Amino acid sequence: MRTLRLALASASAACLALPAPLLAQARTQPAPSQAQMERAAENFRVMISALQSDKVPQAVKGILFTCAYGNSFSQISEGTDKLITEKKLDRKNPSQVLSAMAAVCGFRPEAAAPAKK
């Protein structure tokens, strides 16, 4: 919970530093539904946890960070939700959410696996 508060505080501070045109552009988009906000918050929690975990491979962390840096989180979250629905994954299983998110961000396990000798 502390990590989420820190992340939200950082995100809020970053929004204040945005130039006015970017903020104006964000206001013209339709507001997300409560369900979308809840799924996005859960997806965000999974991503932050993965980036901080010592159990997640560095290759996955790199893909997630690069993806978050170059895309809006709404795009990442929507893509993740779509893939979870298509593949009939368990939305309550953080590992499956992380796998879907990594796939949306372009992670390919076969490319990250060391070559067999």
Contacts in CASP RR format, 6 or more apart in sequence:
PFRMAT RR
TARGET T0000
AUTHOR 0000-0000-0000
METHOD contacts of the structure
MODEL  1
MRTLRLALASASAACLALPAPLLAQARTQPAPSQAQMERAAENFRVMISA
LQSDKVPQAVKGILFTCAYGNSFSQISEGTDKLITEKKLDRKNPSQVLSA
MAAVCGFRPEAAAPAKK
3 48 0 8 1.000
3 49 0 8 1.000
3 52 0 8 1.000
4 45 0 8 1.000
4 48 0 8 1.000
7 44 0 8 1.000
7 48 0 8 1.000
15 23 0 8 1.000
32 40 0 8 1.000
32 74 0 8 1.000
36 77 0 8 1.000
39 77 0 8 1.000
39 81 0 8 1.000
39 91 0 8 1.000
40 73 0 8 1.000
40 74 0 8 1.000
40 77 0 8 1.000
42 91 0 8 1.000
42 97 0 8 1.000
43 73 0 8 1.000
43 76 0 8 1.000
43 77 0 8 1.000
43 80 0 8 1.000
43 81 0 8 1.000
43 97 0 8 1.000
43 101 0 8 1.000
44 73 0 8 1.000
44 77 0 8 1.000
46 94 0 8 1.000
46 97 0 8 1.000
46 98 0 8 1.000
46 101 0 8 1.000
47 64 0 8 1.000
47 68 0 8 1.000
47 76 0 8 1.000
47 98 0 8 1.000
47 101 0 8 1.000
49 94 0 8 1.000
50 56 0 8 1.000
50 60 0 8 1.000
50 61 0 8 1.000
50 64 0 8 1.000
50 98 0 8 1.000
51 61 0 8 1.000
51 64 0 8 1.000
51 65 0 8 1.000
56 98 0 8 1.000
57 112 0 8 1.000
59 107 0 8 1.000
59 112 0 8 1.000
60 98 0 8 1.000
60 102 0 8 1.000
60 107 0 8 1.000
60 112 0 8 1.000
63 102 0 8 1.000
63 105 0 8 1.000
63 106 0 8 1.000
63 107 0 8 1.000
64 101 0 8 1.000
64 102 0 8 1.000
64 105 0 8 1.000
64 107 0 8 1.000
66 105 0 8 1.000
67 76 0 8 1.000
67 104 0 8 1.000
67 105 0 8 1.000
67 106 0 8 1.000
68 76 0 8 1.000
76 101 0 8 1.000
76 104 0 8 1.000
76 105 0 8 1.000
79 100 0 8 1.000
79 104 0 8 1.000
80 97 0 8 1.000
80 100 0 8 1.000
80 101 0 8 1.000
80 104 0 8 1.000
83 89 0 8 1.000
83 100 0 8 1.000
83 103 0 8 1.000
83 104 0 8 1.000
84 91 0 8 1.000
84 96 0 8 1.000
84 97 0 8 1.000
84 100 0 8 1.000
87 100 0 8 1.000
89 96 0 8 1.000
89 97 0 8 1.000
89 99 0 8 1.000
89 100 0 8 1.000
90 96 0 8 1.000
91 97 0 8 1.000
END
